[in-house]
Amino acid sequence: MANEWLWLIFALTNFVLLIGMYKLFGKMGIFVWVGIATILANIQVIKSVELFGYIATLGNIMYGTIFLGTDALNEIYGKKSAKKAVYMGFYVMIASLILMQLSILFQPSASDTGQGALVTIFQFWFWVVLGSMTAFIVSQLLDVTLFQWIKSKLPGNRWLWLRNNGSTMISQAIDTIIFVSIGLSSFYIFQDLVEIALTTYVIKVIVAALDTPFLYLMKRIKPLELFEEKG
């Protein structure tokens, strides 16, 4: 299957799974998704692929769902909940970085087959997560602030698409510049970095546009909130 078709299927799968988390577990489901996405996106981004003839990193879709999740929290539950998800995601990144760097320090047994793969992924991952943490906290807080600012100027459901896309596209531009500069500059030549940055941003804009109907859907969904304590 061509990467382009697989990419579209992958994007829709991410959106549907996030919708499922929200439907089943409500606000808590979005918080959990943000935590999952921060870890998996930072692992996926290590893999570069060719899309539409350009080099791109793989983690952009899952990372984009974090913006969808925080925008949904912002729209449905308010700015405070969205910021809480951002801070939680940031903490998850720090904890993951510390734990995985300690994990690869253990001396493997003679029969071990995983150490080489872990070292390959997570030694590289150190710089990826460092860049991602910086980009994440700056861009996500900017996204939350811009979303609320646009909402204060253009309230109402008819402008939800603008709040979602406007805040995300601006903050994703900042995110891309910071992440590529810190997280990838040690591993790619300048020409490839520029191509990755441009391709990455275009992909993020496409993801933001694709996720808009899902944000409208999340606003209409009544969560089951399974396992939620009552009273």
PyRosetta script that sets phi, psi and omega in degrees:
from pyrosetta import init, pose_from_sequence

init()
pose = pose_from_sequence("MANEWLWLIFALTNFVLLIGMYKLFGKMGIFVWVGIATILANIQVIKSVELFGYIATLGNIMYGTIFLGTDALNEIYGKKSAKKAVYMGFYVMIASLILMQLSILFQPSASDTGQGALVTIFQFWFWVVLGSMTAFIVSQLLDVTLFQWIKSKLPGNRWLWLRNNGSTMISQAIDTIIFVSIGLSSFYIFQDLVEIALTTYVIKVIVAALDTPFLYLMKRIKPLELFEEKG")
pose.set_psi(1, 136.0)
pose.set_omega(1, 179.9)
pose.set_phi(2, -63.6)
pose.set_psi(2, 146.3)
pose.set_omega(2, 179.9)
pose.set_phi(3, -56.5)
pose.set_psi(3, -36.4)
pose.set_omega(3, -176.6)
pose.set_phi(4, -63.7)
pose.set_psi(4, -43.1)
pose.set_omega(4, 177.6)
pose.set_phi(5, -69.1)
pose.set_psi(5, -40.4)
pose.set_omega(5, 178.5)
pose.set_phi(6, -63.6)
pose.set_psi(6, -37.6)
pose.set_omega(6, 177.9)
pose.set_phi(7, -61.0)
pose.set_psi(7, -44.7)
pose.set_omega(7, 179.5)
pose.set_phi(8, -63.5)
pose.set_psi(8, -44.4)
pose.set_omega(8, 177.6)
pose.set_phi(9, -61.9)
pose.set_psi(9, -41.8)
pose.set_omega(9, 179.7)
pose.set_phi(10, -62.7)
pose.set_psi(10, -42.3)
pose.set_omega(10, 179.1)
pose.set_phi(11, -61.8)
pose.set_psi(11, -49.0)
pose.set_omega(11, -179.3)
pose.set_phi(12, -63.4)
pose.set_psi(12, -36.4)
pose.set_omega(12, 178.0)
pose.set_phi(13, -63.2)
pose.set_psi(13, -43.6)
pose.set_omega(13, 177.5)
pose.set_phi(14, -59.7)
pose.set_psi(14, -46.8)
pose.set_omega(14, -178.7)
pose.set_phi(15, -63.3)
pose.set_psi(15, -43.1)
pose.set_omega(15, -179.4)
pose.set_phi(16, -64.5)
pose.set_psi(16, -41.5)
pose.set_omega(16, 179.5)
pose.set_phi(17, -65.2)
pose.set_psi(17, -38.2)
pose.set_omega(17, 176.1)
pose.set_phi(18, -65.1)
pose.set_psi(18, -42.8)
pose.set_omega(18, 176.0)
pose.set_phi(19, -58.1)
pose.set_psi(19, -42.6)
pose.set_omega(19, 179.0)
pose.set_phi(20, -61.8)
pose.set_psi(20, -42.0)
pose.set_omega(20, 177.8)
pose.set_phi(21, -60.7)
pose.set_psi(21, -41.8)
pose.set_omega(21, -179.6)
pose.set_phi(22, -69.4)
pose.set_psi(22, -42.0)
pose.set_omega(22, -179.6)
pose.set_phi(23, -62.0)
pose.set_psi(23, -42.7)
pose.set_omega(23, -175.5)
pose.set_phi(24, -79.0)
pose.set_psi(24, -38.9)
pose.set_omega(24, -168.5)
pose.set_phi(25, -123.6)
pose.set_psi(25, 2.4)
pose.set_omega(25, 175.8)
pose.set_phi(26, 66.2)
pose.set_psi(26, -145.7)
pose.set_omega(26, -177.5)
pose.set_phi(27, -56.3)
pose.set_psi(27, -39.4)
pose.set_omega(27, -179.9)
pose.set_phi(28, -62.1)
pose.set_psi(28, -33.7)
pose.set_omega(28, 178.1)
pose.set_phi(29, -62.6)
pose.set_psi(29, -37.9)
pose.set_omega(29, 178.1)
pose.set_phi(30, -68.2)
pose.set_psi(30, -41.4)
pose.set_omega(30, 177.5)
pose.set_phi(31, -58.1)
pose.set_psi(31, -46.1)
pose.set_omega(31, 180.0)
pose.set_phi(32, -63.4)
pose.set_psi(32, -42.1)
pose.set_omega(32, 179.4)
pose.set_phi(33, -60.4)
pose.set_psi(33, -42.9)
pose.set_omega(33, 178.5)
pose.set_phi(34, -57.8)
pose.set_psi(34, -42.5)
pose.set_omega(34, 178.0)
pose.set_phi(35, -63.0)
pose.set_psi(35, -46.0)
pose.set_omega(35, 178.8)
pose.set_phi(36, -61.5)
pose.set_psi(36, -46.4)
pose.set_omega(36, -174.2)
pose.set_phi(37, -66.4)
pose.set_psi(37, -34.8)
pose.set_omega(37, 179.6)
pose.set_phi(38, -65.0)
pose.set_psi(38, -35.1)
pose.set_omega(38, 178.7)
pose.set_phi(39, -75.2)
pose.set_psi(39, -52.9)
pose.set_omega(39, -174.7)
pose.set_phi(40, -66.9)
pose.set_psi(40, -38.1)
pose.set_omega(40, 179.6)
pose.set_phi(41, -62.7)
pose.set_psi(41, -37.6)
pose.set_omega(41, -179.0)
pose.set_phi(42, -74.7)
pose.set_psi(42, -19.8)
pose.set_omega(42, 172.8)
pose.set_phi(43, -84.4)
pose.set_psi(43, -44.3)
pose.set_omega(43, -178.6)
pose.set_phi(44, -62.2)
pose.set_psi(44, -32.5)
pose.set_omega(44, -174.9)
pose.set_phi(45, -65.9)
pose.set_psi(45, -17.0)
pose.set_omega(45, 177.0)
pose.set_phi(46, -65.0)
pose.set_psi(46, -30.3)
pose.set_omega(46, -178.4)
pose.set_phi(47, -86.8)
pose.set_psi(47, 125.7)
pose.set_omega(47, 175.3)
pose.set_phi(48, -102.6)
pose.set_psi(48, 142.0)
pose.set_omega(48, -178.5)
pose.set_phi(49, -133.1)
pose.set_psi(49, 167.2)
pose.set_omega(49, 176.0)
pose.set_phi(50, -104.2)
pose.set_psi(50, 123.9)
pose.set_omega(50, 178.7)
pose.set_phi(51, -128.7)
pose.set_psi(51, 124.2)
pose.set_omega(51, 179.1)
pose.set_phi(52, 54.8)
pose.set_psi(52, 32.6)
pose.set_omega(52, 176.4)
pose.set_phi(53, 85.6)
pose.set_psi(53, 6.3)
pose.set_omega(53, -178.6)
pose.set_phi(54, -124.2)
pose.set_psi(54, 155.2)
pose.set_omega(54, 177.2)
pose.set_phi(55, -80.4)
pose.set_psi(55, 132.9)
pose.set_omega(55, 178.1)
pose.set_phi(56, -143.2)
pose.set_psi(56, 154.5)
pose.set_omega(56, 175.0)
pose.set_phi(57, -90.3)
pose.set_psi(57, 155.3)
pose.set_omega(57, -168.8)
pose.set_phi(58, -83.9)
pose.set_psi(58, -22.5)
pose.set_omega(58, -170.2)
pose.set_phi(59, -79.9)
pose.set_psi(59, 3.7)
pose.set_omega(59, -171.9)
pose.set_phi(60, -66.8)
pose.set_psi(60, -34.5)
pose.set_omega(60, -178.1)
pose.set_phi(61, -68.4)
pose.set_psi(61, -51.6)
pose.set_omega(61, -178.8)
pose.set_phi(62, -63.0)
pose.set_psi(62, -38.1)
pose.set_omega(62, 177.2)
pose.set_phi(63, -63.5)
pose.set_psi(63, -37.3)
pose.set_omega(63, 178.4)
pose.set_phi(64, -63.9)
pose.set_psi(64, -29.5)
pose.set_omega(64, 178.5)
pose.set_phi(65, -68.4)
pose.set_psi(65, -20.9)
pose.set_omega(65, 174.8)
pose.set_phi(66, -65.2)
pose.set_psi(66, -42.0)
pose.set_omega(66, 177.2)
pose.set_phi(67, -64.5)
pose.set_psi(67, -39.3)
pose.set_omega(67, 175.7)
pose.set_phi(68, -61.9)
pose.set_psi(68, -43.6)
pose.set_omega(68, 180.0)
pose.set_phi(69, -63.3)
pose.set_psi(69, -45.4)
pose.set_omega(69, -178.9)
pose.set_phi(70, -71.3)
pose.set_psi(70, -32.9)
pose.set_omega(70, 175.4)
pose.set_phi(71, -66.2)
pose.set_psi(71, -38.6)
pose.set_omega(71, 177.6)
pose.set_phi(72, -64.4)
pose.set_psi(72, -43.8)
pose.set_omega(72, 176.7)
pose.set_phi(73, -60.9)
pose.set_psi(73, -43.4)
pose.set_omega(73, -179.2)
pose.set_phi(74, -61.9)
pose.set_psi(74, -43.7)
pose.set_omega(74, -177.4)
pose.set_phi(75, -72.0)
pose.set_psi(75, -43.2)
pose.set_omega(75, -172.0)
pose.set_phi(76, -89.9)
pose.set_psi(76, -40.0)
pose.set_omega(76, -172.5)
pose.set_phi(77, -114.0)
pose.set_psi(77, -12.9)
pose.set_omega(77, 176.2)
pose.set_phi(78, 107.7)
pose.set_psi(78, 167.4)
pose.set_omega(78, -174.5)
pose.set_phi(79, -61.0)
pose.set_psi(79, -36.7)
pose.set_omega(79, -177.6)
pose.set_phi(80, -62.3)
pose.set_psi(80, -43.0)
pose.set_omega(80, 178.9)
pose.set_phi(81, -66.6)
pose.set_psi(81, -39.2)
pose.set_omega(81, 179.1)
pose.set_phi(82, -63.4)
pose.set_psi(82, -43.8)
pose.set_omega(82, 179.2)
pose.set_phi(83, -65.4)
pose.set_psi(83, -36.2)
pose.set_omega(83, 178.6)
pose.set_phi(84, -62.0)
pose.set_psi(84, -40.7)
pose.set_omega(84, 178.0)
pose.set_phi(85, -64.8)
pose.set_psi(85, -38.8)
pose.set_omega(85, 177.9)
pose.set_phi(86, -62.1)
pose.set_psi(86, -47.7)
pose.set_omega(86, -179.3)
pose.set_phi(87, -65.2)
pose.set_psi(87, -36.0)
pose.set_omega(87, 177.9)
pose.set_phi(88, -66.2)
pose.set_psi(88, -43.7)
pose.set_omega(88, 177.6)
pose.set_phi(89, -61.3)
pose.set_psi(89, -38.6)
pose.set_omega(89, 178.2)
pose.set_phi(90, -64.8)
pose.set_psi(90, -42.1)
pose.set_omega(90, 178.0)
pose.set_phi(91, -64.4)
pose.set_psi(91, -40.2)
pose.set_omega(91, 178.0)
pose.set_phi(92, -59.9)
pose.set_psi(92, -40.9)
pose.set_omega(92, 177.6)
pose.set_phi(93, -61.4)
pose.set_psi(93, -46.2)
pose.set_omega(93, -179.2)
pose.set_phi(94, -62.9)
pose.set_psi(94, -47.0)
pose.set_omega(94, -178.9)
pose.set_phi(95, -62.2)
pose.set_psi(95, -42.8)
pose.set_omega(95, -179.9)
pose.set_phi(96, -63.6)
pose.set_psi(96, -41.9)
pose.set_omega(96, 179.8)
pose.set_phi(97, -61.3)
pose.set_psi(97, -48.4)
pose.set_omega(97, -179.0)
pose.set_phi(98, -63.0)
pose.set_psi(98, -48.5)
pose.set_omega(98, -175.2)
pose.set_phi(99, -65.6)
pose.set_psi(99, -40.8)
pose.set_omega(99, -178.4)
pose.set_phi(100, -74.4)
pose.set_psi(100, -32.4)
pose.set_omega(100, 175.7)
pose.set_phi(101, -67.0)
pose.set_psi(101, -37.1)
pose.set_omega(101, 176.0)
pose.set_phi(102, -69.3)
pose.set_psi(102, -36.7)
pose.set_omega(102, -177.6)
pose.set_phi(103, -61.3)
pose.set_psi(103, -41.2)
pose.set_omega(103, -176.6)
pose.set_phi(104, -76.7)
pose.set_psi(104, -7.6)
pose.set_omega(104, 176.8)
pose.set_phi(105, -78.8)
pose.set_psi(105, -21.6)
pose.set_omega(105, 179.4)
pose.set_phi(106, -62.5)
pose.set_psi(106, 137.7)
pose.set_omega(106, 176.8)
pose.set_phi(107, -73.5)
pose.set_psi(107, 119.9)
pose.set_omega(107, -177.1)
pose.set_phi(108, -73.4)
pose.set_psi(108, 156.4)
pose.set_omega(108, 176.3)
pose.set_phi(109, -74.2)
pose.set_psi(109, 167.8)
pose.set_omega(109, -179.0)
pose.set_phi(110, -63.5)
pose.set_psi(110, -28.1)
pose.set_omega(110, -178.0)
pose.set_phi(111, -93.1)
pose.set_psi(111, 0.7)
pose.set_omega(111, -176.6)
pose.set_phi(112, -65.8)
pose.set_psi(112, 141.4)
pose.set_omega(112, 177.1)
pose.set_phi(113, -122.7)
pose.set_psi(113, 0.3)
pose.set_omega(113, -173.6)
pose.set_phi(114, -102.6)
pose.set_psi(114, -18.5)
pose.set_omega(114, -173.1)
pose.set_phi(115, -59.0)
pose.set_psi(115, -44.7)
pose.set_omega(115, -178.0)
pose.set_phi(116, -59.7)
pose.set_psi(116, -43.9)
pose.set_omega(116, -179.9)
pose.set_phi(117, -66.0)
pose.set_psi(117, -41.7)
pose.set_omega(117, 179.8)
pose.set_phi(118, -64.1)
pose.set_psi(118, -42.5)
pose.set_omega(118, 179.1)
pose.set_phi(119, -63.3)
pose.set_psi(119, -44.6)
pose.set_omega(119, 179.5)
pose.set_phi(120, -57.7)
pose.set_psi(120, -44.6)
pose.set_omega(120, -177.4)
pose.set_phi(121, -75.1)
pose.set_psi(121, -50.5)
pose.set_omega(121, -166.1)
pose.set_phi(122, -90.3)
pose.set_psi(122, -16.1)
pose.set_omega(122, 169.0)
pose.set_phi(123, -71.8)
pose.set_psi(123, -42.9)
pose.set_omega(123, 172.2)
pose.set_phi(124, -62.8)
pose.set_psi(124, -38.1)
pose.set_omega(124, -174.6)
pose.set_phi(125, -62.5)
pose.set_psi(125, -26.7)
pose.set_omega(125, -179.1)
pose.set_phi(126, -55.3)
pose.set_psi(126, -50.1)
pose.set_omega(126, -178.9)
pose.set_phi(127, -70.9)
pose.set_psi(127, -34.9)
pose.set_omega(127, 177.8)
pose.set_phi(128, -61.4)
pose.set_psi(128, -47.2)
pose.set_omega(128, -178.3)
pose.set_phi(129, -70.1)
pose.set_psi(129, -36.8)
pose.set_omega(129, 178.0)
pose.set_phi(130, -60.5)
pose.set_psi(130, -46.0)
pose.set_omega(130, 176.7)
pose.set_phi(131, -66.5)
pose.set_psi(131, -39.1)
pose.set_omega(131, -178.3)
pose.set_phi(132, -67.2)
pose.set_psi(132, -39.3)
pose.set_omega(132, 179.5)
pose.set_phi(133, -61.6)
pose.set_psi(133, -45.5)
pose.set_omega(133, 180.0)
pose.set_phi(134, -63.6)
pose.set_psi(134, -48.1)
pose.set_omega(134, 180.0)
pose.set_phi(135, -63.5)
pose.set_psi(135, -40.3)
pose.set_omega(135, -176.1)
pose.set_phi(136, -61.8)
pose.set_psi(136, -52.3)
pose.set_omega(136, -173.6)
pose.set_phi(137, -67.4)
pose.set_psi(137, -37.5)
pose.set_omega(137, 180.0)
pose.set_phi(138, -70.2)
pose.set_psi(138, -51.3)
pose.set_omega(138, -174.2)
pose.set_phi(139, -70.9)
pose.set_psi(139, -37.4)
pose.set_omega(139, -178.4)
pose.set_phi(140, -69.1)
pose.set_psi(140, -42.5)
pose.set_omega(140, 177.6)
pose.set_phi(141, -66.4)
pose.set_psi(141, -35.6)
pose.set_omega(141, 174.9)
pose.set_phi(142, -64.4)
pose.set_psi(142, -42.0)
pose.set_omega(142, 179.7)
pose.set_phi(143, -60.9)
pose.set_psi(143, -45.9)
pose.set_omega(143, 179.7)
pose.set_phi(144, -60.8)
pose.set_psi(144, -43.9)
pose.set_omega(144, -178.6)
pose.set_phi(145, -66.7)
pose.set_psi(145, -45.8)
pose.set_omega(145, 180.0)
pose.set_phi(146, -64.0)
pose.set_psi(146, -40.3)
pose.set_omega(146, 179.2)
pose.set_phi(147, -58.3)
pose.set_psi(147, -47.6)
pose.set_omega(147, -179.5)
pose.set_phi(148, -67.7)
pose.set_psi(148, -35.8)
pose.set_omega(148, 179.0)
pose.set_phi(149, -64.7)
pose.set_psi(149, -46.0)
pose.set_omega(149, 178.4)
pose.set_phi(150, -63.1)
pose.set_psi(150, -38.6)
pose.set_omega(150, 179.7)
pose.set_phi(151, -64.6)
pose.set_psi(151, -35.6)
pose.set_omega(151, 179.2)
pose.set_phi(152, -68.4)
pose.set_psi(152, -29.6)
pose.set_omega(152, 180.0)
pose.set_phi(153, -88.2)
pose.set_psi(153, -36.0)
pose.set_omega(153, -176.6)
pose.set_phi(154, -131.9)
pose.set_psi(154, 74.3)
pose.set_omega(154, 179.7)
pose.set_phi(155, -74.5)
pose.set_psi(155, 173.9)
pose.set_omega(155, 176.9)
pose.set_phi(156, 99.0)
pose.set_psi(156, 153.2)
pose.set_omega(156, -174.7)
pose.set_phi(157, -66.3)
pose.set_psi(157, -27.5)
pose.set_omega(157, -176.5)
pose.set_phi(158, -67.7)
pose.set_psi(158, -20.7)
pose.set_omega(158, -179.6)
pose.set_phi(159, -102.9)
pose.set_psi(159, 10.0)
pose.set_omega(159, -179.3)
pose.set_phi(160, -61.1)
pose.set_psi(160, -38.2)
pose.set_omega(160, 179.0)
pose.set_phi(161, -59.6)
pose.set_psi(161, -37.5)
pose.set_omega(161, -179.1)
pose.set_phi(162, -73.2)
pose.set_psi(162, -40.1)
pose.set_omega(162, 177.2)
pose.set_phi(163, -60.8)
pose.set_psi(163, -44.8)
pose.set_omega(163, -178.0)
pose.set_phi(164, -65.6)
pose.set_psi(164, -53.3)
pose.set_omega(164, -175.1)
pose.set_phi(165, -74.8)
pose.set_psi(165, -40.4)
pose.set_omega(165, -179.1)
pose.set_phi(166, -62.1)
pose.set_psi(166, -51.4)
pose.set_omega(166, -178.0)
pose.set_phi(167, -66.3)
pose.set_psi(167, -40.8)
pose.set_omega(167, -176.9)
pose.set_phi(168, -69.8)
pose.set_psi(168, -43.5)
pose.set_omega(168, -176.5)
pose.set_phi(169, -67.0)
pose.set_psi(169, -37.2)
pose.set_omega(169, 177.4)
pose.set_phi(170, -68.9)
pose.set_psi(170, -49.1)
pose.set_omega(170, -177.2)
pose.set_phi(171, -68.3)
pose.set_psi(171, -31.5)
pose.set_omega(171, 178.0)
pose.set_phi(172, -68.6)
pose.set_psi(172, -30.3)
pose.set_omega(172, 175.8)
pose.set_phi(173, -63.7)
pose.set_psi(173, -45.0)
pose.set_omega(173, 177.5)
pose.set_phi(174, -64.2)
pose.set_psi(174, -43.0)
pose.set_omega(174, 179.5)
pose.set_phi(175, -57.8)
pose.set_psi(175, -45.7)
pose.set_omega(175, -177.3)
pose.set_phi(176, -64.0)
pose.set_psi(176, -45.0)
pose.set_omega(176, -179.5)
pose.set_phi(177, -61.4)
pose.set_psi(177, -46.0)
pose.set_omega(177, -178.4)
pose.set_phi(178, -66.6)
pose.set_psi(178, -46.0)
pose.set_omega(178, -175.7)
pose.set_phi(179, -65.1)
pose.set_psi(179, -47.2)
pose.set_omega(179, -178.5)
pose.set_phi(180, -63.7)
pose.set_psi(180, -39.1)
pose.set_omega(180, -178.3)
pose.set_phi(181, -64.8)
pose.set_psi(181, -40.8)
pose.set_omega(181, -176.1)
pose.set_phi(182, -94.9)
pose.set_psi(182, -46.6)
pose.set_omega(182, -169.7)
pose.set_phi(183, -80.8)
pose.set_psi(183, -28.0)
pose.set_omega(183, -172.9)
pose.set_phi(184, -120.2)
pose.set_psi(184, -9.5)
pose.set_omega(184, -172.5)
pose.set_phi(185, -63.6)
pose.set_psi(185, -23.5)
pose.set_omega(185, -179.9)
pose.set_phi(186, -82.9)
pose.set_psi(186, -7.9)
pose.set_omega(186, -171.1)
pose.set_phi(187, -119.0)
pose.set_psi(187, -9.6)
pose.set_omega(187, -178.4)
pose.set_phi(188, -132.9)
pose.set_psi(188, 150.9)
pose.set_omega(188, 173.7)
pose.set_phi(189, -71.9)
pose.set_psi(189, 162.7)
pose.set_omega(189, -172.9)
pose.set_phi(190, -58.4)
pose.set_psi(190, -42.5)
pose.set_omega(190, -178.7)
pose.set_phi(191, -60.2)
pose.set_psi(191, -42.7)
pose.set_omega(191, 178.3)
pose.set_phi(192, -68.3)
pose.set_psi(192, -35.3)
pose.set_omega(192, 178.3)
pose.set_phi(193, -62.2)
pose.set_psi(193, -43.7)
pose.set_omega(193, 179.1)
pose.set_phi(194, -63.0)
pose.set_psi(194, -43.5)
pose.set_omega(194, 179.7)
pose.set_phi(195, -64.3)
pose.set_psi(195, -42.7)
pose.set_omega(195, 178.8)
pose.set_phi(196, -63.4)
pose.set_psi(196, -43.2)
pose.set_omega(196, -178.7)
pose.set_phi(197, -62.1)
pose.set_psi(197, -47.1)
pose.set_omega(197, -178.7)
pose.set_phi(198, -66.1)
pose.set_psi(198, -46.3)
pose.set_omega(198, -179.9)
pose.set_phi(199, -63.6)
pose.set_psi(199, -42.6)
pose.set_omega(199, 179.6)
pose.set_phi(200, -59.1)
pose.set_psi(200, -44.6)
pose.set_omega(200, -178.4)
pose.set_phi(201, -67.0)
pose.set_psi(201, -41.8)
pose.set_omega(201, 177.9)
pose.set_phi(202, -59.7)
pose.set_psi(202, -43.2)
pose.set_omega(202, 178.9)
pose.set_phi(203, -62.4)
pose.set_psi(203, -42.5)
pose.set_omega(203, 179.8)
pose.set_phi(204, -63.0)
pose.set_psi(204, -37.5)
pose.set_omega(204, 177.2)
pose.set_phi(205, -65.0)
pose.set_psi(205, -42.7)
pose.set_omega(205, 178.1)
pose.set_phi(206, -62.8)
pose.set_psi(206, -43.7)
pose.set_omega(206, 179.0)
pose.set_phi(207, -61.1)
pose.set_psi(207, -43.0)
pose.set_omega(207, 179.2)
pose.set_phi(208, -60.9)
pose.set_psi(208, -40.4)
pose.set_omega(208, 178.6)
pose.set_phi(209, -68.2)
pose.set_psi(209, -41.3)
pose.set_omega(209, -179.6)
pose.set_phi(210, -66.1)
pose.set_psi(210, -31.7)
pose.set_omega(210, -175.4)
pose.set_phi(211, -81.7)
pose.set_psi(211, -7.9)
pose.set_omega(211, -176.6)
pose.set_phi(212, -58.0)
pose.set_psi(212, -47.5)
pose.set_omega(212, 178.0)
pose.set_phi(213, -60.4)
pose.set_psi(213, -31.3)
pose.set_omega(213, -179.5)
pose.set_phi(214, -71.3)
pose.set_psi(214, -31.4)
pose.set_omega(214, 175.7)
pose.set_phi(215, -67.7)
pose.set_psi(215, -41.7)
pose.set_omega(215, 174.8)
pose.set_phi(216, -60.7)
pose.set_psi(216, -40.4)
pose.set_omega(216, 179.6)
pose.set_phi(217, -65.3)
pose.set_psi(217, -42.5)
pose.set_omega(217, 179.7)
pose.set_phi(218, -62.0)
pose.set_psi(218, -34.6)
pose.set_omega(218, 179.3)
pose.set_phi(219, -68.4)
pose.set_psi(219, -26.5)
pose.set_omega(219, -179.4)
pose.set_phi(220, -89.1)
pose.set_psi(220, -19.5)
pose.set_omega(220, -175.5)
pose.set_phi(221, -72.9)
pose.set_psi(221, 139.4)
pose.set_omega(221, 171.2)
pose.set_phi(222, -101.4)
pose.set_psi(222, 108.8)
pose.set_omega(222, -175.5)
pose.set_phi(223, -64.3)
pose.set_psi(223, 146.2)
pose.set_omega(223, 175.7)
pose.set_phi(224, -76.0)
pose.set_psi(224, -28.9)
pose.set_omega(224, -179.7)
pose.set_phi(225, 51.6)
pose.set_psi(225, 54.5)
pose.set_omega(225, 178.4)
pose.set_phi(226, -60.0)
pose.set_psi(226, 143.9)
pose.set_omega(226, 178.3)
pose.set_phi(227, 66.9)
pose.set_psi(227, 8.3)
pose.set_omega(227, 177.0)
pose.set_phi(228, -71.7)
pose.set_psi(228, 129.8)
pose.set_omega(228, 178.6)
pose.set_phi(229, -73.5)
pose.set_psi(229, 134.6)
pose.set_omega(229, 180.0)
pose.set_phi(230, -102.5)
pose.set_psi(230, 144.4)
pose.set_omega(230, 178.4)
pose.set_phi(231, 71.8)
pose.dump_pdb("model.pdb")
